[in-house]
């Protein structure tokens, strides 16, 4: 839905639903989204954040009938697609995901071709009043980035997609935006790392000249094209896991001129003071198919772990005063989660800043882990849960 006062379009990520194939995503879209719209936006068009996997992109690209069926459904239900999650290339529900979620990474032609196909689909199915965004992976899983050649390769591939987006707008009149999403344990992880990458690689003289050569445009136009088509997804939960001050992080991005193409409302699991007595309850969160990157703050130093279980083992071996934050997406309307807390405060800080001066025209709630929450922490069904999240964010912004 489009919020008043230039606050942007708001919806929830359909990554929460089954959607590894187009058959699954199409069924989820039709089953859940109209029901959510009926509760939160019954009289106005409702925005759709659509998950398109590589398999779904292939189906939609090859079938004009499927694309037309989707367009007809959206029009009938007063829905419009404003953003696509093209981060997970392959399966994301049911099977073990872990670090496979970053594959194929941005060094591969597969990632480039997939992203370009999603852009082509968006240019066709999204309304002319919206410049849709593509949410994508943070370039590579950090342990894989071992030399400058790896960085140069994924940087070049990003430029290839920017060049495609430029050509797409020239041929269709539709602007589609690519948004890379920093995440714990990835090459783009912290806000400082993100600013450094854009400053040193993307906006550098060498980067601008490389894009100009790939896109076949004058150097004088390349920097503008870069900022027009390439930006980031700022996932509030991801940055909170790293103990970042969210307001300061957002100010750094604005100061560096890095477009925030999507401001993602996500909250993480937070334990202010770990104790040995808490460990059994916390270990219930380790039974997940996803990575649960965790940060421990001890004696003023942050130690990072790839999974929650490893962080808990480290604490158990040395149970000193410890604060912990974990990449486990939890409902944004909750300040507490059983005996633990959430980083909802970080979401509220970002929304307060956005309310005062809009940071992005795309807002999205991404709590895809509802299905793997411990059963005793679930209340209601998925439609009620999503509705409560949307109402919480909307109320934070417009009351």
N, C-alpha and C positions, 0 to 999 in steps of 0.2 A: 504494500500500500504506500501511497505517496503521502508523506507527512507535510504539514503546513510550515510556513516560514523558511522554506528552502532547506529543511532538515533531511531531505533525501527520501529514497525508497527503502522500506523496511519489510523484511520477511524472515522466514526461517529456512535453514538448509535442508533440502530433501535427502541429504546424505544420511539422515536419521532413518530413512525407510529402505526397504529392499530395493536395489537398483543396479545390480551388477550387469544386467543385460537390459536392452530396451524393452523387452517384454515385461520384465520386473518393474522397471522404472515407470513405464507407461501405466501399469496397473496401480502402482503406489500413488502416482500423480492423481489418477482419477478417483481413487478410494479416499485419500486423506485431504488433499488440498482444498477441494470445494467445501468440505466439512469445517476446516479451519477458517476459511473465508467467511462462512456463514456466521461464525461467532465473532470475528474481530473486524470484518469489513463487509457487512452484508449489503450495503448500499453503494459501495464504491469499488472500482477495480482493485484487485489484489495482486501483489507482486509474487513472482515465483522464482526461487533460487533452485535451478534444475541441476541435478547430478547427471552428467553425461560421461560414461566410461568410454574406453576405446572401442569396446564392442558395440555400445549404443551409437557412438559416432559413426561407425561403419554402417550400421543398419540405416540410420537416418540419411547418411550421405548417399547411399545406394538406392534409397526408396523415396521417390517424390510423393508417393501415396502416403507413406508414414508421416512425412513432414506436413503434408496437407491435413492429415487426420489430426495431428498435434495442433496445428494452427486453428482448425475448426473447433476443437475442444476448448482451446484457450479463449477464443472469441465467444463461444456459447456460455462459458462460465464466468466471463468478465475477469479473466486472468491475463497476466502478461509476464513474460520472462525478461528479467533485467540482469541476471547474472547466472553463470554456469560454474559449477565446481568440476574442474578438469584436473584436479590434483591426483586422486587415485586413478591410475591408468587401468588397472585390472580389478579383480574381486576385492570387495571391502567388507562384506558381510558374511558371517558364518565360518569362514576359514581363517587360519592364523595369518595375520597381516604383518605385524611388527615392522622392521625396516624395509620390507618389500614394498611398502607404500610409496617409497621414493623412486622405484624402478618402473620403467626405464627413466633414467635421470636426464638432465638437460644436455648431456654430452652426446645424446643419441638422435639419429634421424627419426626414430619412432616417436619421441616426445615432440619434436618439431611438427611432424606430419599430423599427429593427433591434435595438437593445439590449433594448427591451421584449419583442420576440418571442423573443429568446434566453432572457430570464428566464422567460417562460412555458413554453418547452420544458424548461428546467432544472427547474422546479418539478414537472414531470410525470415526467421520466426519472431524476432523481437520487434516491438513497435517503433516507429520512426521517432517518437518522442523520447526514447531512452537510448543512451549510449551504453550498451551492455558490456559487462566485464567478465573476464575469464580468470578464475582463481587457479593458480598452478603451484607446483612444488618449488621448494626453496633451493633449486639448482641441483643439489646433490647431498647425499648423506655424508656428513663431515669426515668420517674415517676414510672415505674413498678418495678424498681430495688430497693427493700426495705431492703434487708439483704444479708449477705454473702452467704447464701445458694443459692440464685438466681444466683449470680455471679459464684459460683462453678458449678452449673448445666450447664450454657451455656458454661463455659470453658471446661467441660468434653465433651460436644457435639461437640465442635470444634475439640477436640482431636480425637473423633470418625471419623470425616470426614478426618482429616489428615491421620489417620490409613487406611482409605479406599483408599485415593489417593496413599499411599505407596503400598498397595496391588495391586492397579490398574496398577501402573507402573511395578511392578514385573511380572504381568501376561500379559501385553500388550506391554511393552516397551515404553509407552506414559506417559509423565509427565504432569499432569494437576495441576494448582495452585489455591488455594483458597485465595481470596483477600477481606478482610473485609473493609467496607467503612465508616469512621467516618462521622457523620452528626450532625448538630445542633439539640439539644433536645434529643440526644440518649446517651446510656452508653459510647460508643466511640464517643466523640464530638471534643474535642480539641486535638491538637498534644501532649500536655503534658499528657493528660489522656491516649492517645493511647500508648505513650512510657511507662507510668507507668503500664498499663495493660500487655503489652508484657514483661516488665522487671520483674514484680512481680508475674505474673500468668503463662505466657507462657514459658519464659526462666529461671524461677526459678528452683531450684533443685526439688521441689515438682511437678512442671509442667512437667519437663522432665521425672521424674520417672512415672508419671501417663500416659503419652503418651507411654512410653516403655511397661507398663503393658497392655494397651489397644491394642497396635499394635503387641505385642508379639515379641519385638525386644530388644536387649541389651541396657542398659542405655547409653552406649558409643555411640550408633548410633542415639539415640532419638533426641538430640539437632540438629544434622545435618538434620534429617528428618523434624524437625519443620521449620527450615529456608528454606528448599527446597520446601516445599509445602504450607506454611502459610505466608501471608504478608498482605498488605493493598492496597486499592485504595486511592490515594491521590486526592480528588476532590478539585481543586484550589478554586472554588467558595464557597464551604462549609467553608473552613478555612478562606477565606477572609471575610465572613459574621461575623465571630467571631473576626474581627480586628487583626488577626494574621499577622505577617510579614512572607510572604510566603518563602522567602529565608532562614530565621532563622528556620522555621518549617521543611523545607526539610533537613537542616543541622542536626537538632536534630534526625530525623529519620535515616539518614545515620550513625550518630555517635552511635546510639543505635543498629545498625545492623539489623534494621527492613526492610525487602524487600518491595520495592514499586513495586508491580506487575502490577499496572496500574497508569499512570499519566493522570488524567482526566482534560481536558481543559474545564472549565465552568466559566462563568462570572455571577455575581450577580448584582442586582439593588443597586445603590449607590446614596445617597443624601448627598452632602457635608455639606449643611446647610439647615435644614428644616425651612419652614415658613408656617404660617397658610394658605397663598394663594395657596400653593402647594397641600393641602390636597385633594381637589376634584379630581385632576388628579391622585394622588397616590391611591385614593380609587378605581379607575378602576382596579388596580392590585389585589384587594381583592376578585374579583369575579372569584375564581379559585377552582378546586376540590382538589388541593394539599395544604399541609402545606406551609406556607410562613414565616418560622422562621425569626425573625427580631431582630437586635441588635441596641440599641441607645447608643451613646457615649455622655455623658453629664458631664461636670466638671471633666473630667478624669476618670469617672466610666462608665462601660458597664452594661446596663440592657437588659435582653433577654426576648423576647416574643415569644409565639408559632405561632402567626399569625400576619400578617401586620396590620390588622384592630385594634388589641389590642395595637400595638405599636403607631399607629396614634392617638388612643383615649388617650393614656398616654401623648403624646406630646401636644395634644389639651388642656388637663387639666392643663398642666404646660409648656407653650411654651417658654422654655429657649433655649439658644444656643445648638443645637443638630445635630450630624452627625448620619446618619442611613444607615445600610446595611441590605438587605433583600434576603432571599433564594428564589429568583425567577430567574430561569435560563434565561438569555437573550443572544442574538447572540454575539459570542466572537469577531466578527469583528467590533462591534460597541463600540466606546468610549463614545458616548452619546446616550440617548434614550429619544427622545423628549426633555423636559426640564430637564431631570435627567442625571445622569452619570452611568457608569457601572464599575465593578472592572476588566476591561480588563487589566489594568496595572499589576494586580497580575498574570494573565496568562502570560503576557510578561516577568515578573520577573522569573517565573518558567521555561519558555522555554529558556530564556537566560542561566540559570543555567544548564539546560539539554543539551543545545548546547555545552557548555564548557566541560561538563563531563556527559555522559548519566546516567540518574537516573533510567530508566525503559525501558524495551523492548516493552511495550505496551502503546501506546498513544491513547486517545479517546476523541472526542468532545461529550459532553452530554448536548444538549439543547432540552430537551423533551417538553418544554412548548410553542413551536411555536404556537400550536393550541389554546392556551388560552391567547396569547398576545392581548392587546387591538387592535382592527382592524386597527386603524390609524397608528400603529407602524409596520404593516406588509408591506413588499415590495416583490413582486415576489411570486413564488410558492415554495413549500417545496424543490424541487430539486435545484432551484437556491440558496435558502437560505443555504442548506447543502453544496453546492459547494463552496459558498463564505467562509463559515467557514473553510472548509478543505484547501482552498487556502491560507487563512490568516495564519493558523497554519503552514503550509508547508513553506510559505515564511518567517515566523519568524525564522524557523529553518535552512533553506538552501538557502534562498534568491530567 
